């Protein structure tokens, strides 16, 4: 049997996640935006849906670390995922709350002006369009450009 403290933390976590899925809180949004890796991920999916393998290639960090950051962004309600075969794809989700949506949009505008974020986007372009892609990416589905509504 698990220790009580672990069980109580697990139960609180489950309740917290279910509330966040319906209407994420601003404090959760700010915590999600407080990490440089998560900001890089958001910058990459601002206008497109991307397979997780591209994040690994572009950010040059391990797949488990990328997945942990993406899970955090999903819990914050600003990223959605879908499975296509063995590949997971991620895209940006605009929060229903006006304040949260405004904060996210302003953050994304700011990120697009930063040189390091532009480098990530250019890496994505070269990873997607390079004639000799790394072996892992050759079989991956290409990122899809999302239509803006």
N, C-alpha and C positions, 0 to 999 in steps of 0.2 A: 504494500500500500504506500502511496505517496505521502510525504510529510504534509501536515495541515497547512503550513505556511505556503508551500508550493501549490497546494490545491486552491487555497483562497486567492493566490495571485492569478492562477489559471482561470478561475471563475470570474474574477474582476476583469481580466483581459478579454474574456469572451463577451461579457456584457458591453465593455467599452467598444469593441470592434463592431458589434451589431448596431450600436447607436451611431457610430461613425459612418457606417455604410449608408444610413438613411439621411443623415445631415451632419457632416463632419464639423467639428468645432473649430473656431479660429485658432485656438491654442495648438491643436493638432496640425493645422495647416502651417503655422509658423514654425513648429518643430520640424515639419517635413522640409521646409524651405531653408532650414538652418545648416544644412550639410552641403559642402561643395560637390560631392559626388552626385547627390540627388539633384542639385541644380544643373549639373552637366546632363544628367538623364532627361530632365524636363526640357532643356534646351534642344536636345536631339529629337524629342517626340512632339515638339510644339506644333509642327505642321504635317506630321506624318506618323504612320504606324510602323514600328520597327521590331524585327525579330531580336530576341535576346542575344543571339550569337553576334550581332553587329555591335551591341553595347560592349561586349567582351573585347572584340577586335579594336574598336575605336578608343575606348577608355583605357585599354590595356590593364584591366584588373580581372580577378578571377570571376568565374560564373557564379559561384555561391555568394560572393560579395555583391555582385550586381543584382542577383535575385533578392537578397535581403533588403537592399535599398528600394527596389521596385515594390516589394511587399509593403514597405513602410509608406510609400507613395499611394499604393492602393488603399491601405487602411485610412489614409488621410482623405480619400475620396477624390483624388485628382488624376489617377491613372487607372485605366481599365486594361484587362488582359483577355486574350482569347488563344485557344490552342488550335494549331493547324498541323495535324500529324504529331510529330515529336517536337515541333517548334512552338515556342510561346511568343506571341506578338503583344506589344504594349502600345497604347495610345493615350493621349491626354484627354481628360474629362473636365469640362468646365463645371465648377460647383454651382449648385442651385442658389445658394446664398449670394446675394449681390455683392456684399462686402468681400467675401472670399473670392468670388470671380474677379472682382476688380483688382484685388491684391495679386492674384495669380497672373492676370494679364499684364499688369505693370511690371511684375518681376520678369516675365518673359520678354517684354520690350527691352528692359535693361540688359538682360543676358545677351540679346542679339547684338548689342553694341560692344560687348567685351571681346578683345582679341582671342583669348583662350577658348571662348565659346565658338567663335568663327572657325578656329582651327579644328574643333571637333566636327563641325558641319562639313568642312572641306575633307576631313578624313572619311566621313560617311560617304561623300560623293565618290572619293577614290576607291573605297571599299566596295561600293555598289557597282561601279562602272569600270573597274580595273580589268584588263584582259586576263591577267593571271592572278585571280583571287586566291587567298589562302584556301587550302583544301576544305576546311570546315565551312567556309562561306560559299563555296561553289554549289553546294546542294541546298543552301538556305533560300527560302522565299525572299524576294526583293522587297524592300520597304515600300509601302504604299503611301502616296501623297494623299492626304485627307482634304476633301473639299471644305472650304470655309463656309460656314452658314451665316 
